[in-house]
Amino acid sequence: MWKDIRFRLLLFSLLGWFTPLTYANHIVGGELQMKPAGLAGQFEITLIQFWDQNNLIIPTQNSQGNRDNEAKLYIYQKSDNSYKSSVTLKYLNTEQITYQNRACASSRSLKTSVGYYKGSIYLDPALYTDPGGYFIVWERCCRNDDINNIVDPGDNGMVFYLEFPPLSVPNSSPEFVAPNGQYICSNRPFAMNMSATDADGDELRYSLVTPMRGTTSATQSTGTQAPKKSYPLVSWANGISLANVIPGSSPLAVNAAGELTVDANALGLYVLTVQCEEYRNGKRIGVVRRDFQLLVIDCNDDQPEPPVITQNGQLLKEVSFCPEAPIELSTESSPEWAYQWQLNGLNIPGATGASVMVKDSGNYTVIKSYTQKCSRDTTSSVVHATYTEPEPAVISANKVTLCPADSVVLLANGGVIDTGQKLIWRNGNMPLESGAPGITVKEPGTYILEVDDATPGCAGMDTVEIGRDEFTVSLPESKGIPEGGKDSVTPLLSPDLATYTFQWSPPEGILSGTDQATAEISPVQPEQVYRLLVTSVNGCMAEDSILVYLVKRMYIPTSFTPNGDGHNDTFEIFNADGQIDQMRIYNRWGVLIFHSKGYDQPWNGTYKDSPVPPGSYPYVIRAAGRDISGTIMLLK
């Protein structure tokens, strides 16, 4: 007997010691999501958990905590419950849930956050063809033990469940909207949005179903891949059933729009499951369940006056605004009041002041509560906000690139402006004087058009970028080409781009194509001016010209006799006519013995005023941009 008692005490002690690692009493709800991710068969899986931060233990280096670092999900075939695959999701991040009545939430230590786990998996489309579809489950033990509407909650696990069709049916699972931080005041009508959205536009049907307790336990806290014939459901407490999950004069129900309603008359913490079924063409193709908990409390009957929403001090029910110019809605401000703004019934994160900026269309309300005491809150009337379409504003231009000494005409809305419209033109931040429907611009820049109308005052805007295409082409002033010869002329381009087109003229004497950058020319006239026109891809042009003249063929003798007889005494070159730019003559050892720029005074056969001995003397003549080399024989 004592041995049995000691064993029980030891077991109790061990379970108590390891409870934070085993029990999931911080998890107060959640759901699964599944959507395609890129290539066929690739899916992103998301596990969402709602956490009671009072029971949450964050893992550290010294403690494992009870927040799982990863979660393993299992996939089964519905027709025979056979195991198909598994996917491990990694913890991603946490977001806080804001309670709209913060004083009551604080007085009851209501602190809730949302944890996200994500992962991806490839499912072979050839293996997922069963017409009955498939399901994904995540199991975890154990629930928090202060739930009032089920038997032995601390010994119950939880199951998050999702069904999807065969992969031949493209599909994304419905996604529940994020829940508000809410609780139920007893004997007061309560409503909460539990609807979902569907990326495929399928019909969604909502119902309350009994939560699953699953197959986990204190000794097996997570699910396994073993096929399950079914997932056991929780047992309702005495007097509780699916018809009155939260009892009251109007028990908990969910309508066709996914809205939970209840008029509760019993205090406590209640667990519930909302099931969202997905129908396409009248056939159910998917299911997702949200496990959730709601607290019913006894609220103070003291209730503040409903808040009133104004804009610029004016009461309103409808308001229009421009997408580019959000407007501000306000209510009375006082340290006595706390606020939570909502859009379409959902809390706007961080919008807890006396004003909110309207950036999205929809129905805006503000919830007002006391800051220093827990009491009933109250809600304003709805203000419906809609986008106002801006005035039409379209810039048209005959071109968007300026050539040198060019201009561009910009037209607002084709040059037709309605009566009462006001035009503003700007180049960047610099206003332009003209308010006309058309302007002529000669400078590059970012030109902006604003079209406004005093009613409703939502300006339209358009922008056009005007650039400038500038380049230069340069040719030598002149070039001499020997009679009967040919030479090339290449332009200097800045910048030098491969996209230019070229046109030389006139074509006479041009041996290469007239559309080439470099022209090969053989003159047919003594003098000819050739022009080159260069055109850019934007149609801008630049040109230059060159004078090409014909150089007569020079006669260079092979020998001369500098003997003073007055006949053939110098190395004279005939028909040079100023063609020679430079003359250099060397001896047989390579020593430069004669040099001149031009050749006005022919070589007389001397070096340093002394006659050189007879022999062959190499020379190099620079003429008309080319070198001519040879030897001259000096005879006596």
VODRENTI-926435 format. One line per field, with one value per residue (C-alpha): z, x, y; residue in three letters; chain. Coordinates in steps of 0.25 Angstrom, whole numbers. Each point is the difference from the previous one (the first is absolute). Layout:
REM VODRENTI-926435
z [Z ...] .
x [X ...] .
y [Y ...] .
type [ALA ...] .
mol [A ...] .
//
This chain:
REM VODRENTI-926435
z [0 4 -12 -9 7 -2 -14 -2 7 -9 -12 4 3 -13 -8 7 -2 -15 -3 -6 -11 -2 2 -10 9 -6 -13 0 -15 -14 -14 -12 -14 -13 -14 -12 -1 -13 -8 -2 13 9 11 12 13 12 14 8 16 9 13 14 4 15 -3 -11 3 -10 -2 4 1 14 -2 -11 3 -6 -13 -10 -10 -10 -3 -8 -8 -7 -13 -2 -11 5 -7 8 10 -5 3 -12 5 10 1 11 2 7 9 -7 8 11 -1 11 1 5 9 -3 14 6 14 1 -7 10 13 -5 -5 -14 -8 -14 -11 -14 -3 -15 -5 -15 -9 -14 -6 -13 -3 -13 -8 -5 14 5 -9 9 -3 15 3 12 13 9 15 11 14 13 15 9 1 11 12 3 -12 6 -11 -2 9 5 -9 6 -5 -14 -12 -12 -15 -11 -13 -15 -12 -14 -13 -10 -7 -13 7 1 14 11 14 6 10 12 3 12 12 9 14 6 12 3 10 6 -3 -11 -15 -6 -14 -6 -14 -3 -15 -10 -13 -12 -11 -10 2 5 8 15 10 15 12 14 2 13 2 -2 12 -9 4 8 15 11 -4 -15 -2 -15 -11 -8 -14 4 -8 9 -2 6 9 13 4 13 10 3 15 6 -6 -12 -14 -14 0 12 0 7 7 1 -4 -14 0 -8 -15 -13 -12 -15 0 10 12 14 8 15 11 12 14 6 3 -3 -11 -12 -11 -14 -14 -13 -12 -14 -12 -14 -11 -15 -10 11 4 13 -3 13 15 10 15 10 15 9 14 5 14 6 11 9 -6 8 -5 0 -15 -6 -10 -15 -7 -12 -12 -7 -11 2 11 -9 3 -12 -4 -14 -4 -13 -1 -10 0 0 11 13 9 15 8 14 13 13 7 15 10 6 -13 -8 -14 -11 -14 -9 -15 -4 14 1 9 -7 6 8 -2 14 1 -2 -15 -12 -14 -10 -11 -4 -4 9 13 11 15 13 13 13 14 13 2 15 3 -6 -6 -12 -12 -11 -15 -10 -12 -13 -9 -14 -8 -15 -10 -8 -15 -3 -11 -14 -2 -12 -6 -15 -7 -15 5 13 -4 -4 -11 1 -3 1 7 5 1 12 0 12 -3 -15 2 4 14 7 5 15 -1 4 -6 7 -8 7 -4 12 12 -8 -4 -14 -3 -11 5 -15 -5 -8 2 -8 7 -4 12 5 13 8 -5 10 -3 10 -3 11 2 12 1 5 0 -3 -9 -11 -4 -11 -3 -12 -1 -11 -3 -9 -11 -2 -8 -9 -12 -5 -13 -4 -7 -13 -5 -12 -8 -11 -14 -3 15 11 15 11 8 15 8 15 7 14 6 -9 -1 -8 -3 -9 -15 -10 -14 -8 -12 -11 -4 -11 3 13 -2 13 3 2 13 7 11 -7 -15 -10 -10 -14 -5 -14 1 4 12 6 13 6 11 11 6 13 6 14 3 5 -14 5 -10 -1 -12 -4 -13 -6 -12 -8 -10 -11 2 -13 -1 4 -8 9 -7 2 0 -1 -2 9 -8 -2 -15 1 -5 10 12 10 5 -6 0 -11 1 15 0 15 3 8 15 4 -6 7 -6 6 -2 -1 15 3 4 -4 -9 -6 6 -4 2 -14 -11 -6 0 -6 6 -7 5 12 15 9 -12 -5 -12 3 -8 -12 4 3 10 6 2 6 -6 8 -10 0 13 -5 1 -13 1 -9 -4 -8 -7 2 -12 -3] .
x [0 11 8 -12 -2 14 0 -13 7 13 -9 -8 13 7 -13 0 14 -1 -14 6 7 -12 -13 -5 -9 5 -7 -14 -3 5 -2 7 2 5 2 8 14 6 2 -10 -1 7 -8 2 -6 -2 -4 -6 -1 -7 8 -3 12 -2 3 10 15 10 11 14 14 -3 -15 -7 -13 -14 0 4 11 -6 -13 -2 -12 -5 -8 -10 -9 -15 -5 8 7 13 13 6 10 5 5 8 -3 9 -3 -1 -4 -10 -11 -8 -15 -5 -12 -10 -4 14 -4 -8 11 10 -9 -2 15 -5 12 -1 10 0 12 3 7 3 6 -1 -3 0 -12 2 -13 1 -2 -11 -11 -10 -14 -3 11 10 2 11 0 8 -2 5 -2 -5 -10 -1 -8 -9 -9 -15 -8 8 3 15 5 14 1 -6 9 -3 -1 1 -6 0 -6 5 -5 9 11 -8 -9 9 -4 4 -6 -9 7 -7 1 9 -9 -2 4 -14 -7 -15 -8 -10 -15 4 -1 14 5 13 5 5 -1 10 5 3 10 -8 -13 -7 -13 3 -10 2 -4 3 6 5 15 9 8 8 9 11 3 9 10 -2 -1 1 -7 6 -1 -8 -13 -12 -14 -5 4 -8 -8 0 -11 -10 -2 -14 -10 9 -2 3 -14 5 15 -1 -13 -9 -14 6 10 13 -3 7 -7 2 9 9 -4 0 -12 -4 -7 7 -5 11 13 13 10 -6 7 -7 3 -5 0 1 -3 4 -10 3 -11 -9 11 8 14 7 -2 8 -3 3 2 -3 -3 -9 -1 -14 2 -10 2 -3 -13 7 1 6 -8 2 12 -3 8 3 9 5 -10 -12 -9 -1 -5 7 14 8 15 11 9 12 -5 -6 -9 -1 -13 0 -8 0 13 1 10 -12 -3 7 -3 1 -3 -5 -2 -11 -1 15 9 10 14 5 -12 -3 0 -11 2 4 5 -9 8 -10 -14 -10 -9 8 -5 7 -2 1 3 5 15 -1 -11 -6 -13 -9 5 -8 2 -2 -9 6 7 0 13 2 10 -2 5 10 -2 6 14 8 12 2 12 5 13 7 14 6 10 9 -8 -12 -14 -11 -15 -7 -15 -9 -11 2 -1 -15 -3 -14 -5 4 12 13 14 13 13 13 14 4 -3 1 -14 -2 -7 -10 -13 -4 -4 13 14 13 12 15 7 1 -7 -11 -13 -12 -14 -11 -14 -9 -15 -5 -11 4 14 7 11 5 15 8 15 9 15 6 15 10 8 13 12 11 7 14 8 13 0 6 7 9 0 10 -5 -5 1 -10 -1 -10 -7 -5 -8 2 -13 -4 -6 4 -12 -3 -14 3 -3 8 -1 11 -2 2 2 10 14 -5 5 -6 -15 -6 -6 13 6 14 0 11 2 6 -1 -6 2 11 -8 -13 -7 -6 -10 -4 -14 -1 -14 -3 -11 -8 1 10 10 14 9 14 8 14 7 7 9 8 15 8 9 14 12 12 13 9 13 7 14 4 13 -3 -3 -13 -7 -7 8 -11 -10 -12 -14 -9 -16 1 -7 1 -5 12 -1 13 13 10 13 10 13 3 3 -14 5 -10 8 -11 -14 -10 -14 -6 10 2 16 3 12 14 7 7 0 5 4 9 -2 -4 6 -7 -9 -15 -7 -14 -11 -13 -10 -13 -10 -15 -1 8 15 8 13 11 15 7 13 10 10 13] .
y [0 10 -4 3 14 3 -3 9 11 -2 0 12 8 -4 4 13 3 -3 6 13 -9 -10 8 10 8 13 -4 5 -2 0 -5 -5 6 -5 6 -2 5 1 -13 -10 -9 10 5 10 -5 9 -3 11 -1 9 1 4 8 -3 -14 2 -4 5 -10 5 -6 -5 -4 -7 7 -4 8 -10 3 -8 -8 -13 -2 -13 -2 -11 -5 2 -13 -10 9 -5 8 8 10 10 14 7 15 9 11 14 11 5 12 6 0 13 0 11 2 1 3 -13 -8 5 -2 -15 -2 -2 -1 -7 -1 -8 -9 -4 -13 -1 -11 -5 -14 -6 -10 -8 3 -14 -6 9 -3 -7 7 0 9 1 6 7 -1 6 -6 5 -3 6 11 10 -5 12 -3 -1 -7 -13 -11 -1 11 -2 -14 3 2 9 -3 11 -6 3 -7 2 -6 -9 9 -1 11 13 5 9 -2 10 10 4 15 4 1 12 0 -2 -6 -2 9 -9 3 10 -3 -4 -2 -3 -2 -14 0 -4 4 -9 3 -8 6 -12 -1 0 -7 2 -9 -3 -14 -7 2 -12 -5 -9 -12 8 -1 4 -11 2 15 1 -8 -11 -5 -13 0 4 -6 13 12 -1 12 7 -3 11 4 -3 9 4 -5 4 8 8 0 13 0 12 6 0 -12 1 -1 4 6 -2 12 -7 9 -5 4 -3 6 -7 -2 -9 5 -8 -3 -8 -7 -1 -4 7 -9 7 -9 3 -2 1 -3 -5 -11 1 0 5 2 8 1 11 -4 12 4 12 5 4 11 8 14 13 6 14 3 13 8 -5 7 9 0 13 5 15 1 -4 -12 -10 -14 0 5 0 1 -1 -12 9 9 -7 7 0 -4 5 -2 8 -2 -1 -7 -7 -8 -11 -3 -11 4 -11 -2 -9 -5 -4 7 9 -3 11 9 3 15 10 1 -9 2 -6 -7 -11 0 -7 2 8 -1 4 -8 9 -5 5 0 -2 -10 -12 3 -2 7 6 2 12 0 -5 10 -6 4 -1 3 12 -2 11 10 -6 4 -5 6 -2 4 -1 -5 -2 4 14 1 12 13 -8 1 -9 3 -6 -1 -2 -10 2 15 -1 5 1 12 2 -8 6 -4 1 -3 -3 -4 -8 9 13 6 4 13 -6 -6 -3 -14 0 5 0 -4 1 -5 -15 -3 -8 8 -2 3 2 2 4 3 8 -11 -10 5 -13 4 -9 -1 -5 1 -1 0 8 -3 7 -7 7 -5 6 -4 5 -2 6 13 -6 -12 -2 -13 -4 0 -14 -4 -1 3 -1 10 -3 9 3 -2 4 -8 -12 -9 -12 5 11 0 7 7 5 9 2 -15 3 -5 -8 -14 -5 1 14 -6 -4 8 0 4 -5 11 0 14 3 15 9 4 -5 3 -12 1 -11 0 -8 -3 -6 -10 12 6 11 4 6 2 5 1 -2 5 -11 5 -8 -1 -1 -12 4 -4 -5 -1 -12 7 14 5 12 3 15 -1 7 -13 -10 6 -2 -11 7 -6 4 3 1 14 1 -14 -4 2 -5 -6 -9 -6 -10 -5 -15 -1 6 14 11 9 9 4 11 4 2 -1 14 -2 -14 -8 4 -12 6 -3 11 8 -11 -9 -14 -12 -6 -11 -4 8 -4 10 1 11 4 4 1 -7 -12 -4 -3 -7 -3 2 11 -3 11 0 8] .
type [MET TRP LYS ASP ILE ARG PHE ARG LEU LEU LEU PHE SER LEU LEU GLY TRP PHE THR PRO LEU THR TYR ALA ASN HIS ILE VAL GLY GLY GLU LEU GLN MET LYS PRO ALA GLY LEU ALA GLY GLN PHE GLU ILE THR LEU ILE GLN PHE TRP ASP GLN ASN ASN LEU ILE ILE PRO THR GLN ASN SER GLN GLY ASN ARG ASP ASN GLU ALA LYS LEU TYR ILE TYR GLN LYS SER ASP ASN SER TYR LYS SER SER VAL THR LEU LYS TYR LEU ASN THR GLU GLN ILE THR TYR GLN ASN ARG ALA CYS ALA SER SER ARG SER LEU LYS THR SER VAL GLY TYR TYR LYS GLY SER ILE TYR LEU ASP PRO ALA LEU TYR THR ASP PRO GLY GLY TYR PHE ILE VAL TRP GLU ARG CYS CYS ARG ASN ASP ASP ILE ASN ASN ILE VAL ASP PRO GLY ASP ASN GLY MET VAL PHE TYR LEU GLU PHE PRO PRO LEU SER VAL PRO ASN SER SER PRO GLU PHE VAL ALA PRO ASN GLY GLN TYR ILE CYS SER ASN ARG PRO PHE ALA MET ASN MET SER ALA THR ASP ALA ASP GLY ASP GLU LEU ARG TYR SER LEU VAL THR PRO MET ARG GLY THR THR SER ALA THR GLN SER THR GLY THR GLN ALA PRO LYS LYS SER TYR PRO LEU VAL SER TRP ALA ASN GLY ILE SER LEU ALA ASN VAL ILE PRO GLY SER SER PRO LEU ALA VAL ASN ALA ALA GLY GLU LEU THR VAL ASP ALA ASN ALA LEU GLY LEU TYR VAL LEU THR VAL GLN CYS GLU GLU TYR ARG ASN GLY LYS ARG ILE GLY VAL VAL ARG ARG ASP PHE GLN LEU LEU VAL ILE ASP CYS ASN ASP ASP GLN PRO GLU PRO PRO VAL ILE THR GLN ASN GLY GLN LEU LEU LYS GLU VAL SER PHE CYS PRO GLU ALA PRO ILE GLU LEU SER THR GLU SER SER PRO GLU TRP ALA TYR GLN TRP GLN LEU ASN GLY LEU ASN ILE PRO GLY ALA THR GLY ALA SER VAL MET VAL LYS ASP SER GLY ASN TYR THR VAL ILE LYS SER TYR THR GLN LYS CYS SER ARG ASP THR THR SER SER VAL VAL HIS ALA THR TYR THR GLU PRO GLU PRO ALA VAL ILE SER ALA ASN LYS VAL THR LEU CYS PRO ALA ASP SER VAL VAL LEU LEU ALA ASN GLY GLY VAL ILE ASP THR GLY GLN LYS LEU ILE TRP ARG ASN GLY ASN MET PRO LEU GLU SER GLY ALA PRO GLY ILE THR VAL LYS GLU PRO GLY THR TYR ILE LEU GLU VAL ASP ASP ALA THR PRO GLY CYS ALA GLY MET ASP THR VAL GLU ILE GLY ARG ASP GLU PHE THR VAL SER LEU PRO GLU SER LYS GLY ILE PRO GLU GLY GLY LYS ASP SER VAL THR PRO LEU LEU SER PRO ASP LEU ALA THR TYR THR PHE GLN TRP SER PRO PRO GLU GLY ILE LEU SER GLY THR ASP GLN ALA THR ALA GLU ILE SER PRO VAL GLN PRO GLU GLN VAL TYR ARG LEU LEU VAL THR SER VAL ASN GLY CYS MET ALA GLU ASP SER ILE LEU VAL TYR LEU VAL LYS ARG MET TYR ILE PRO THR SER PHE THR PRO ASN GLY ASP GLY HIS ASN ASP THR PHE GLU ILE PHE ASN ALA ASP GLY GLN ILE ASP GLN MET ARG ILE TYR ASN ARG TRP GLY VAL LEU ILE PHE HIS SER LYS GLY TYR ASP GLN PRO TRP ASN GLY THR TYR LYS ASP SER PRO VAL PRO PRO GLY SER TYR PRO TYR VAL ILE ARG ALA ALA GLY ARG ASP ILE SER GLY THR ILE MET LEU LEU LYS] .
mol [A A A A A A A A A A A A A A A A A A A A A A A A A A A A A A A A A A A A A A A A A A A A A A A A A A A A A A A A A A A A A A A A A A A A A A A A A A A A A A A A A A A A A A A A A A A A A A A A A A A A A A A A A A A A A A A A A A A A A A A A A A A A A A A A A A A A A A A A A A A A A A A A A A A A A A A A A A A A A A A A A A A A A A A A A A A A A A A A A A A A A A A A A A A A A A A A A A A A A A A A A A A A A A A A A A A A A A A A A A A A A A A A A A A A A A A A A A A A A A A A A A A A A A A A A A A A A A A A A A A A A A A A A A A A A A A A A A A A A A A A A A A A A A A A A A A A A A A A A A A A A A A A A A A A A A A A A A A A A A A A A A A A A A A A A A A A A A A A A A A A A A A A A A A A A A A A A A A A A A A A A A A A A A A A A A A A A A A A A A A A A A A A A A A A A A A A A A A A A A A A A A A A A A A A A A A A A A A A A A A A A A A A A A A A A A A A A A A A A A A A A A A A A A A A A A A A A A A A A A A A A A A A A A A A A A A A A A A A A A A A A A A A A A A A A A A A A A A A A A A A A A A A A A A A A A A A A A A A A A A A A A A A A A A A A A A A A A A A A A A A A A A A A A A A A A A A A A A A A A A A A A A A A A A A A A A A A A A A A A A A A A A A A A A A A A A A A A A A A A A A A A A A A A A A A A A A A A A A A A A A A A A A A A A A A A A A A A A A] .
//
